[in-house]
Structure formats: structure tokens, C-alpha cells
């Protein structure tokens, strides 16, 4: 179940972890890429764990951008990379050493819903493991857009440079990006040693698609949908198929009359839903 975060609302037992994943392959499709570098930082204690991961591929594609590291077998060997399956116990230990029984683990990253969350889900699945139900995910991209409204770009590097006057050193390294995001987040909450009660947005569980993955759904519409009990894209698609019988006009009417979205936005969102339906 999704959790709506309002300013000042405390999530009982929540511990926040900042993380970053560097991937090789087609990052648009988690099935066609793999993790090769991951770093996790416990926000309150600043305890950090970084590990290079060996995807076990026979060969690796060249980096699509000059700023990105080209992954090779020799590089992974030099870095002491291990299979992700061997890393899972360390990951679990890192998270649960900082939480109590039945606490909520909140995994925070920049662009979380585009890459990190779906890739982590797929890496766990490839190893025959399930992400526990008390793990939640938070994407800082909508958060920074709401806090700093006039930045020219909301890439992590531009946010960091706008706040601190210098670019991220050694960016696109999981450790460097994790530390940079932690520092930028702490700045955005006025230097607070905790994020609980300061962030606004939505926490999503694993294996559901966040609503903002649908084009034209921003924070305001997302909040309205969740207020109506629509907590993820799967819920939205269920309404389109079961309630509206795959009739776009019916879906637009539902969004305007039930959710309270203006007609123009409802029509645009419906068109995006139709496109998603056709793809699946």
C-alpha cells in the first residue's frame, strides 16, 4: 500500500536509506540491463556500504555517454565485483542493522522510479528472492522539483551544483552520487538529521508502478488519485479495463468526475493510459 507523505507527518518506525545503482545495458528496460555498482547510506548515522557487482555477462556494451564508465570483465575483477546473489545477505544485514523488527525500510534515490527501483526488483527476482513487504521507495526527483522550483535542470549533478557551487566529484560512481544526494537532501530539509516528517510525496512498495510513471501525472494529480484510493498504475489500469471497459471517453469522465481532474488533463492522462495498455 502506498503512503502519502505530508509535511510534518511521521511514518512510524521508518528508517531512511539513500542509495544509487549504476547499471550496464539498456537502462530503459530492467530485463536488458544489470547492476554493476551499488551504494547504500543510512541517513541518520551516515553509515555507508558500497559494492561492485558482477553481472556475469560474457561481454559488455560500450558506455552510451563519455561521462559513464565502460564496464569490462577486467574492470569488475579489479574492483572485486561479486555476483548480486552473494551481495543480498550483506544488503539485508545493512538495512536491518539500523531498523527494529517490523520497521519500515525507506529506500531513497534520484530517479528511483525510472531505474533503481525496477532494477533492484529484477535483480532480486533473478536470484529467486522477494523484496520484503516493509520496504518502501521514494523518488527525490519530484521532491526537488517541489522545493526548488526554478532550477534549469533537475539532474542530480545540476541540483548539487546549484546548491553548493561545484559539480559532483567522480559522478556516476554509486558512492559519489549517494553521498551527493544525501548532502543535497539534508540541505533541502534545513540540515535535519532525520527525513521523517520533512519529506512530502509518496512512498511506494515493491512490485507496483508509481503513478508518476504515467505521462501527465504529476504530484498534484498523484495526490488526488491516491485520495480516491488509486494507489498505483496497476489500480489505474484496473479501472480502465474493468470499470470503464477500455473506453477512453469513460476513463476521461471517471478522472474528471470522481478524481476531480480538469478535462484537458484527464484527456491527456487517458491517452497515456491507452498507450500503456497497447504496449502491454
C-alpha positions as CSV (number, residue, x, y, z in Angstrom):
1,X,0.0,0.0,0.0
2,X,1.2,3.5,-0.9
3,X,1.8,6.0,1.9
4,X,1.2,9.7,1.3
5,X,3.7,11.9,3.0
6,X,2.5,15.4,4.1
7,X,4.8,18.0,5.7
8,X,5.1,17.0,9.4
9,X,3.6,13.6,9.1
10,X,5.7,10.9,10.8
11,X,5.9,7.4,9.4
12,X,6.1,5.1,12.4
13,X,9.3,3.1,12.6
14,X,10.6,4.4,9.3
15,X,14.4,4.4,8.7
16,X,15.6,6.2,5.5
17,X,18.4,4.9,3.3
18,X,19.9,6.8,0.4
19,X,21.1,4.6,-2.4
20,X,22.3,4.7,-6.0
21,X,22.7,2.0,-8.6
22,X,24.9,2.1,-11.7
23,X,23.8,-0.1,-14.5
24,X,25.2,-1.5,-17.7
25,X,23.0,-2.3,-20.7
26,X,19.7,-0.7,-21.8
27,X,18.6,1.3,-18.7
28,X,15.1,1.8,-20.2
29,X,14.4,-1.9,-19.7
30,X,15.5,-3.6,-16.4
31,X,15.3,-7.0,-18.2
32,X,18.1,-5.8,-20.6
33,X,20.4,-4.2,-18.1
34,X,22.2,-5.2,-14.9
35,X,23.6,-3.6,-11.8
36,X,27.4,-3.3,-11.6
37,X,27.8,-0.7,-8.8
38,X,25.6,0.0,-5.7
39,X,26.0,2.2,-2.6
40,X,23.6,2.5,0.3
41,X,23.8,5.1,3.1
42,X,21.8,5.1,6.3
43,X,20.7,8.7,6.5
44,X,20.7,9.2,10.3
45,X,24.0,7.5,11.1
46,X,25.7,8.2,7.7
47,X,26.9,4.6,7.7
48,X,27.7,3.7,4.1
49,X,28.2,0.4,2.2
50,X,29.4,0.2,-1.4
51,X,29.9,-2.9,-3.5
52,X,30.7,-3.6,-7.2
53,X,28.5,-6.3,-8.7
54,X,29.5,-8.9,-11.4
55,X,26.5,-9.4,-13.8
56,X,28.2,-12.4,-15.2
57,X,27.8,-11.3,-18.8
58,X,30.1,-12.7,-21.5
59,X,30.7,-9.2,-22.9
60,X,29.6,-5.7,-22.1
61,X,28.4,-2.9,-24.4
62,X,30.3,0.4,-24.6
63,X,29.1,3.2,-22.3
64,X,26.4,5.3,-24.2
65,X,27.9,8.6,-22.9
66,X,31.5,9.7,-22.4
67,X,30.9,10.5,-18.7
68,X,29.8,7.0,-18.0
69,X,32.2,4.2,-17.1
70,X,32.6,1.5,-19.7
71,X,32.2,-1.8,-17.9
72,X,34.6,-4.7,-18.7
73,X,35.5,-8.0,-17.2
74,X,38.9,-6.7,-16.2
75,X,37.4,-3.7,-14.5
76,X,35.0,-5.8,-12.5
77,X,37.8,-8.2,-11.5
78,X,40.0,-5.2,-10.4
79,X,37.1,-3.8,-8.4
80,X,36.5,-7.1,-6.6
81,X,33.0,-7.4,-8.0
82,X,30.8,-10.3,-6.7
83,X,27.5,-11.8,-8.0
84,X,24.4,-10.0,-6.8
85,X,23.2,-13.2,-5.1
86,X,26.3,-13.1,-2.8
87,X,25.6,-9.4,-2.0
88,X,22.0,-10.0,-0.9
89,X,22.9,-11.1,2.7
90,X,25.1,-8.0,3.1
91,X,22.3,-5.8,1.8
92,X,19.8,-7.3,4.3
93,X,22.3,-7.0,7.1
94,X,23.0,-3.3,6.3
95,X,19.3,-2.5,6.3
96,X,18.2,-4.4,9.3
97,X,21.2,-3.4,11.5
98,X,19.6,0.0,11.5
99,X,16.0,-0.9,12.0
100,X,13.9,-2.6,14.6
101,X,11.6,-5.6,13.9
102,X,8.6,-4.7,11.7
103,X,10.1,-1.2,11.0
104,X,9.7,0.3,7.6
105,X,12.8,0.5,5.3
106,X,12.6,3.5,3.0
107,X,14.9,3.4,0.0
108,X,15.5,6.8,-1.4
109,X,17.2,7.6,-4.7
110,X,17.1,10.2,-7.5
111,X,15.1,8.8,-10.5
112,X,14.2,5.9,-8.3
113,X,11.1,5.0,-10.2
114,X,12.8,5.1,-13.6
115,X,15.8,2.8,-12.9
116,X,16.8,2.0,-9.3
117,X,13.5,0.5,-8.0
118,X,12.6,-1.6,-11.1
119,X,16.2,-2.8,-11.5
120,X,16.5,-3.8,-7.8
121,X,13.2,-5.7,-8.2
122,X,14.6,-7.5,-11.2
123,X,17.9,-8.3,-9.6
124,X,16.2,-9.8,-6.6
125,X,13.9,-11.8,-8.9
126,X,16.8,-13.1,-11.0
127,X,18.2,-14.5,-7.7
128,X,14.8,-16.1,-6.7
129,X,14.3,-13.5,-3.8
130,X,11.4,-11.3,-3.0
131,X,11.7,-7.7,-1.7
132,X,10.1,-7.7,1.8
133,X,6.7,-6.0,2.2
134,X,8.1,-3.5,4.7
135,X,10.4,-2.0,2.1
136,X,9.2,1.3,0.6
137,X,10.7,3.5,-2.2
138,X,10.9,7.3,-2.5
139,X,12.0,9.2,-5.6
140,X,13.7,12.6,-4.9
141,X,13.1,13.9,-8.4
142,X,9.5,15.2,-7.7
143,X,10.7,16.3,-4.2
144,X,13.4,18.6,-5.5
145,X,11.1,19.9,-8.2
146,X,8.7,21.0,-5.4
147,X,11.4,22.5,-3.2
148,X,13.5,24.3,-5.8
149,X,11.1,25.5,-8.5
150,X,13.4,27.4,-10.8
151,X,16.4,25.2,-11.4
152,X,17.3,24.9,-15.1
153,X,17.6,21.1,-14.8
154,X,16.8,18.5,-12.1
155,X,19.6,16.1,-12.8
156,X,21.4,15.3,-9.6
157,X,24.5,17.0,-10.7
158,X,22.7,20.2,-11.6
159,X,20.9,20.2,-8.3
160,X,24.2,19.7,-6.4
161,X,26.0,22.4,-8.4
162,X,23.1,24.8,-7.9
163,X,23.2,24.2,-4.1
164,X,26.9,24.0,-3.5
165,X,28.6,25.8,-6.4
166,X,30.6,22.8,-7.6
167,X,29.7,19.7,-9.6
168,X,29.7,16.2,-8.1
169,X,33.2,14.8,-7.9
170,X,33.5,11.5,-9.7
171,X,29.8,11.5,-10.6
172,X,28.2,8.4,-12.0
173,X,30.0,6.4,-9.3
174,X,27.4,4.9,-6.9
175,X,29.2,6.1,-3.8
176,X,29.8,9.6,-5.1
177,X,26.2,10.0,-6.2
178,X,24.8,8.5,-3.0
179,X,26.9,10.9,-0.9
180,X,25.9,13.9,-3.1
181,X,22.2,13.0,-2.9
182,X,22.4,12.7,0.9
183,X,24.0,16.1,1.2
184,X,21.5,17.7,-1.2
185,X,18.6,16.1,0.7
186,X,19.9,17.3,4.1
187,X,20.2,20.8,2.6
188,X,16.6,20.6,1.3
189,X,15.3,19.8,4.8
190,X,17.2,22.6,6.6
191,X,20.0,20.4,7.8
192,X,17.8,18.0,9.7
193,X,19.4,14.8,10.9
194,X,16.2,12.9,10.0
195,X,14.0,12.9,6.9
196,X,10.9,11.5,8.8
197,X,8.4,14.3,9.0
198,X,10.1,16.5,6.4
199,X,9.6,15.0,3.0
200,X,6.4,15.2,1.0
201,X,5.3,12.9,-1.7
202,X,4.5,9.2,-1.9
203,X,6.2,6.0,-0.6
204,X,5.6,3.0,-2.8
205,X,6.0,-0.6,-2.1
206,X,7.9,-3.0,-4.4
207,X,6.3,-4.6,-7.4
208,X,3.8,-1.7,-8.1
209,X,4.3,1.0,-10.7
210,X,4.3,4.6,-9.2
211,X,1.6,6.8,-10.6
212,X,4.1,9.4,-11.9
213,X,5.3,6.9,-14.4
214,X,2.2,7.8,-16.4
215,X,2.8,10.8,-18.6
216,X,0.9,13.9,-17.4
217,X,0.5,12.6,-13.9
218,X,2.5,15.0,-11.6
219,X,2.4,15.4,-7.8
220,X,-0.9,17.2,-7.7
221,X,-2.8,14.6,-9.8
222,X,-1.0,11.8,-8.0
223,X,-2.2,13.1,-4.6
224,X,-5.8,13.3,-5.9
225,X,-5.7,9.8,-7.3
226,X,-4.3,8.3,-4.0
227,X,-7.0,10.3,-2.2
228,X,-9.6,8.3,-4.2
229,X,-8.0,5.0,-3.5
230,X,-6.0,4.7,-6.7
231,X,-2.5,3.9,-5.3
232,X,-0.5,2.7,-8.3
233,X,-0.6,2.4,-12.1
234,X,-2.0,-1.1,-11.8
235,X,-5.0,0.3,-9.9
236,X,-5.5,2.9,-12.6
237,X,-5.3,0.2,-15.4
238,X,-7.8,-2.0,-13.5
239,X,-10.3,0.9,-13.5
240,X,-9.7,1.5,-17.2
241,X,-10.2,-2.2,-18.0
242,X,-12.9,-3.3,-15.5
243,X,-14.8,-0.2,-14.7
244,X,-14.5,1.7,-18.0
245,X,-14.4,-1.4,-20.2
246,X,-11.4,0.1,-22.2
247,X,-13.5,3.0,-23.4
248,X,-11.3,6.2,-23.3
249,X,-14.2,8.6,-23.0
250,X,-15.4,6.7,-20.0
251,X,-12.0,6.9,-18.4
252,X,-11.8,10.6,-19.0
253,X,-15.2,11.0,-17.4
254,X,-14.0,9.0,-14.4
255,X,-10.9,11.2,-13.9
256,X,-12.9,14.4,-14.1
257,X,-16.0,13.4,-12.0
258,X,-14.5,11.0,-9.5
259,X,-10.9,12.2,-9.1
260,X,-11.6,15.9,-9.8
261,X,-9.1,16.4,-12.6
262,X,-9.7,19.1,-15.2
263,X,-11.0,17.9,-18.6
264,X,-7.8,18.7,-20.5
265,X,-5.6,16.9,-18.1
266,X,-8.0,14.0,-17.9
267,X,-7.9,13.6,-21.7
268,X,-4.1,13.7,-21.8
269,X,-3.8,11.2,-19.0
270,X,-6.3,8.9,-20.7
271,X,-4.3,9.0,-23.9
272,X,-1.2,8.0,-21.9
273,X,-3.2,5.1,-20.3
274,X,-4.3,3.9,-23.7
275,X,-0.7,3.9,-24.9
276,X,0.4,1.9,-21.9
277,X,-2.4,-0.6,-22.5
278,X,-1.4,-1.1,-26.1
279,X,2.2,-1.7,-25.0
280,X,1.2,-4.4,-22.5
